[in-house]
Amino acid sequence: MAAEAIVEASEGGKKMCGEGALRNYLDKWDRKYWATYKVLDILQKVFYRSNPAREAFVELCDDGYVQKMTFDSYLYKTVVPGNPLDDVKLLVRTVTSIVRANALRSKDSNSVDVSFGSKANEERVAAA
């Protein structure tokens, strides 16, 4: 996409192009991939925040619908539209899985949540 923007702005190499060509490329890239990266950002924020959340994610990955949606999204390099009813069912399973994983975790256990770069986590490890 970057090369296409530069070729287009340079009129096939006949003139120099500047920052505007790259801005054009970034705008096209954002329009095409924004939803994909937003979904990935949300998944990361929901499932990578604690060990129970990661366990819930692993549990969900066993679901056939999740596997199909993941495969199709990777194949087509974009978030593919799903079946709305199956999406609602997945949302319910996701919430249930996270609640169950958090409920199983004992508050007085010595388990440490992995939060890379977290000041609070560093203090807990140092105190242990």
C-alpha positions in Angstrom: 0.0 0.0 0.0 2.9 2.4 0.7 4.5 1.6 -2.6 1.2 2.1 -4.4 0.7 5.5 -2.7 4.3 6.6 -3.7 3.9 5.4 -7.3 0.5 7.2 -7.6 1.8 10.4 -6.0 5.0 10.4 -8.2 2.9 9.8 -11.3 4.8 6.6 -12.0 8.2 8.0 -11.0 8.0 11.2 -13.1 8.1 13.5 -10.1 9.2 13.5 -6.5 6.6 13.0 -3.8 6.7 14.0 -0.2 5.0 13.4 3.1 1.6 13.8 1.5 2.0 10.4 -0.3 2.8 8.7 2.9 -0.2 10.4 4.7 -2.4 9.2 1.8 -1.1 5.6 2.5 -1.7 5.9 6.2 -5.2 7.1 5.7 -5.9 4.1 3.4 -4.3 1.7 5.8 -6.3 3.1 8.7 -9.6 2.8 6.8 -8.8 -0.8 5.8 -7.4 -2.2 9.1 -8.7 0.1 11.9 -11.5 -2.4 12.9 -9.1 -5.3 13.0 -6.6 -3.6 15.3 -9.4 -2.2 17.5 -10.8 -5.7 18.0 -7.3 -7.1 18.8 -6.8 -4.2 21.3 -10.0 -4.9 23.1 -9.2 -8.7 23.2 -5.8 -7.8 24.7 -7.3 -5.5 27.3 -9.9 -8.1 28.3 -7.9 -11.3 28.3 -4.3 -10.3 29.0 -4.9 -8.4 32.3 -4.7 -11.4 34.7 -4.0 -15.1 34.8 -7.7 -15.9 35.2 -8.5 -13.8 32.2 -5.9 -15.7 30.2 -7.3 -19.0 31.4 -10.8 -17.8 30.2 -9.2 -17.0 26.8 -7.7 -20.4 26.5 -11.1 -22.0 27.3 -12.8 -19.9 24.6 -10.3 -20.9 22.0 -11.6 -24.4 22.2 -14.9 -23.2 20.7 -15.5 -24.1 17.0 -17.1 -20.7 16.3 -14.2 -18.9 17.8 -11.8 -21.0 15.7 -13.8 -20.4 12.5 -13.9 -16.6 13.1 -10.2 -16.5 13.9 -9.2 -18.5 10.9 -11.4 -16.4 8.5 -10.1 -13.2 10.0 -6.5 -14.2 9.5 -7.2 -15.6 6.0 -8.9 -12.3 4.9 -6.7 -10.0 7.0 -9.8 -8.2 8.4 -12.5 -8.8 11.0 -15.1 -10.9 9.2 -18.8 -10.4 10.0 -20.1 -13.2 12.2 -23.6 -14.6 12.7 -25.3 -12.1 15.1 -26.9 -14.9 17.2 -23.6 -16.8 17.5 -21.9 -13.5 18.4 -24.3 -13.0 21.3 -23.8 -16.5 22.5 -20.0 -15.9 22.3 -20.4 -12.8 24.4 -22.3 -14.7 27.0 -19.7 -17.5 27.1 -16.9 -14.9 27.3 -18.4 -13.1 30.3 -19.3 -16.4 32.0 -15.8 -17.8 31.4 -14.1 -14.6 32.9 -16.5 -14.6 35.9 -15.8 -18.3 36.5 -12.1 -17.9 36.2 -12.0 -15.0 38.6 -14.3 -16.9 41.1 -11.9 -19.9 41.1 -9.0 -17.7 42.0 -8.5 -17.5 45.7 -7.9 -14.0 47.1 -5.5 -15.3 49.7 -3.4 -17.4 47.3 0.2 -16.6 46.6 -0.4 -16.4 42.9 1.0 -13.4 41.1 -0.8 -11.8 38.2 1.5 -11.3 35.3 1.4 -7.7 34.2 4.6 -7.0 32.5 6.1 -3.7 33.6 3.5 -3.2 36.4 4.9 -1.4 39.4 2.4 -3.1 41.7 3.4 -6.5 40.4 7.1 -5.7 40.9 6.4 -4.7 44.5 4.5 -7.9 45.1 7.3 -10.0 43.7 9.9 -8.1 45.8 7.8 -8.6 49.0 7.4 -12.4 48.4 
